[in-house]
Amino acid sequence: MAHFTKATGVKDWLNQRLAVETVEKVMMSEYWIPKNINFLWAMGMVLVVTFVLLLVSGIFLLMYYVPTVDEAFYSVNYTIMREVDFGWLWRHVHGVAASVVFLVIYIHMFTGIYYGSYKKGREMIWISGMLLFVAFSAEAFSGYMLPWGQMSYWAGMVITNLFAGGSLHADGLVEWIRGDYVPAQAFLGRFFMLHVLLLPLAIVGLIGLHFAALRIPHVNNQDGEEIDFDVESKKYLDGNKAESKVMRFANDFMSKDMMVVGIFLIFFFYLVFWNYSFALDPVNFDPADGLKTPAHIYPEWYFLWSYEILRPFNIDLGLVLFGFAQVIFVFLPFLDRSPNTCPANRRGTMFKVWFWLMLSNMIVLTAMGKLPPEGIFSTIGLVAAILFVVQWLALPFITSREKKV
Amino acid sequence: MENNSRRGFMGKAFGAVAAVGAVGSLVAMKKSWDPLPSVKAAGFTTLDMTTYQEGVMVTEKWRGKPIFVLKKSAEVMENEKGNPAAEARNIKIGDDNFMVAIGLCTHLGCIPAFRPAENDFLCACHGGMFDASGLVTKVPPPRGFDIPPFKIDGTNLILGEVGPEWQSMKDNGVTL
């Protein structure tokens, strides 16, 4: 048996049993972060904080929400909004956070693409991050079903129909996913389960994987410089802090991180208190009606770009390209053939143009996805969708011709 | 060495037990998500076809889905002449002619709106259009409205039951 001595205090008692000091070093004070970073490196912590906001507000909503087709709508719009003291706060925090979390995810993603943070040993960070994006998308969609309003119902109808696979007519699969011919009680029940248990579990697991994937390659920096963390951390610990290229995760980096988090939270609660309506679609304040489609069905803003890739084509081609758009980002580390790990602007004209064009094109796709599919908007959407696909197909050729910087 | 092979055997034995259990539980999980017997049993609707007026589109409900019923006027029938695709979809009950179809766009399942003035259907989701016989006039929908399984019983139409008229539509590829 291991040898224990009489503890000199609470910390020593815990240390003997849980090695808290070692854990603290490994996780915090001797987890090294490069100094050469900017506020965009705080997006990870902003996402953690937003996830916690979603979790806490979700716990309070869960206590009053009733997952049945007869009561779901009223439990949200009457019980939670009118009866529960501060019920409106949990709902608005949950709704706004669900929207804002995607904004921060997109910033986080494009920061990664810009600085090449998916290259040379950091592939698993990128892949686990994209898996998180998928899990968050599923979580957002399943949550959107729960108020059982018109948009919930019709988004559920349209998205589950995607699984029929166009001309494959896998209607049996669609009915199996719904547990009915149309979205009904079985559907609401299972999406409720997915939203409050299975998907959050998957997200927590993936967050663990995402953090673990950072440990060995470490965080990237503004120049994509390869840092010898052993050498630099030794300098720091020997008291040569100014010369060292790294700093402690806690409290050095955390103090900057939390500064950004603080600014973010002011913006966030400004939205929650004064401008929450963007996250609550007016159409969803009508109870679900299977015999009436709303005049315009569109997803939340964060899904618009991929929706716009589905829309201009016939169903089979649309589905293929939509599927392509959903998975292609995962393969970025392998499609980028260039040896350079540095900001997009320093990688030569080709990739520089590719990056900024991709970013602007996704904004164009998002805007077109919101507009009705008529006239000039149809054409712009079609061109943008084709451009998106062409850009990804061209990426390996562009990057393999890139010169070493 | 002996120990190793024993451990190897135990590992394989456990693997076999676990595999059987995994397959069994997957079957149970799959079956638990199937539509319930009560859901399947409620899948029949009877319509009295004498109650409809010409040119007035009525939406009925079958298996939770909207069913478009449109009694066609002589003018519509005249337009359909010489168009075998439209004629094949016609449902004749007594002397009356009907378009009966599942009122969901075959693209992604939105309900297209009937426009009485134009006598056609427009889907707001992705801009698909259908004519009064239920045929596509503008993509993205890949095919005309699906026709629900039906059986003609005098002047009644029983949705959910397969009659000879529907079977021949299905066999001829008129509907899915």
Chai-1 contact restraints between the chains, C-beta under 6 A:
chainA,res_idxA,chainB,res_idxB,connection_type,confidence,min_distance_angstrom,max_distance_angstrom,comment,restraint_id
A,M157,B,G109,contact,1.0,0.0,6.0,A-B,restraint_1
A,V158,B,L108,contact,1.0,0.0,6.0,A-B,restraint_2
A,V158,B,G109,contact,1.0,0.0,6.0,A-B,restraint_3
A,N161,B,L108,contact,1.0,0.0,6.0,A-B,restraint_4
A,N161,B,G109,contact,1.0,0.0,6.0,A-B,restraint_5
A,E175,B,P35,contact,1.0,0.0,6.0,A-B,restraint_6
A,W176,B,W33,contact,1.0,0.0,6.0,A-B,restraint_7
A,G179,B,W33,contact,1.0,0.0,6.0,A-B,restraint_8
A,G179,B,P35,contact,1.0,0.0,6.0,A-B,restraint_9
A,D180,B,P35,contact,1.0,0.0,6.0,A-B,restraint_10
A,D180,B,V39,contact,1.0,0.0,6.0,A-B,restraint_11
A,Y181,B,R63,contact,1.0,0.0,6.0,A-B,restraint_12
A,Y181,B,G64,contact,1.0,0.0,6.0,A-B,restraint_13
A,V182,B,G64,contact,1.0,0.0,6.0,A-B,restraint_14
A,V182,B,K65,contact,1.0,0.0,6.0,A-B,restraint_15
A,G290,B,G64,contact,1.0,0.0,6.0,A-B,restraint_16
A,L291,B,T59,contact,1.0,0.0,6.0,A-B,restraint_17
A,L291,B,P66,contact,1.0,0.0,6.0,A-B,restraint_18
A,T293,B,C110,contact,1.0,0.0,6.0,A-B,restraint_19
A,T293,B,I111,contact,1.0,0.0,6.0,A-B,restraint_20
A,A295,B,A124,contact,1.0,0.0,6.0,A-B,restraint_21
A,H296,B,A124,contact,1.0,0.0,6.0,A-B,restraint_22
A,I297,B,C110,contact,1.0,0.0,6.0,A-B,restraint_23
A,I297,B,C125,contact,1.0,0.0,6.0,A-B,restraint_24
A,R311,B,H126,contact,1.0,0.0,6.0,A-B,restraint_25
A,N314,B,V139,contact,1.0,0.0,6.0,A-B,restraint_26
A,N314,B,P140,contact,1.0,0.0,6.0,A-B,restraint_27
A,I315,B,H107,contact,1.0,0.0,6.0,A-B,restraint_28
A,I315,B,P140,contact,1.0,0.0,6.0,A-B,restraint_29
A,I315,B,P142,contact,1.0,0.0,6.0,A-B,restraint_30
A,P373,B,H126,contact,1.0,0.0,6.0,A-B,restraint_31
A,P373,B,G127,contact,1.0,0.0,6.0,A-B,restraint_32
